[in-house]
Amino acid sequence: PVIKFVKEEGPRYVLVIEDTESMNMQRRWEYLRKAIRRVVVYDIPDKSYVGIVTFNSVAKRIAPLNYIESEYSDKRQKVGSALPRNPSNVPQSHRCILCGLQEALRTIDDASQDAVGANIILVSSGA
């Protein structure tokens, strides 16, 4: 007989966040940083993976996929506080959403995770 053990992996989330000068209008970046920290620290379920990618004219991985074992994990604080204090000065017209999404997929691939079932959450100014 062949015995195959199947283990369900925790959910995977990659937050893809626009980092252009428009995010500095009306203190958007400040509120966004607080919201991202709150989501990662308090709302992402235990035994999940979470990473952060920012994009403007290019994409940058701010935090690779990190395993969040419990609500007391130091990684929650580290990932939740990974966004830079100020947004970049790159004009919004130069943003490359596709670059951000491609980097999110690479983030999942680099963690040797299957992209099936992964959640990519895009945060943009919407303009």
Buried (B, 14 or more C-beta within 10 A) or exposed (E): EEEEEEEEEBBBBBBBBBBBBBBBEEEBBBEBBEEBBEBBBEEBEEEBBBBBBBBBBBBBBBBBBBBBBEEEBEBBEEBBBBBEEEBBEBEBEEBBEEBBBBBBBBBBEEBEBEEEEBBBBBBBBEE
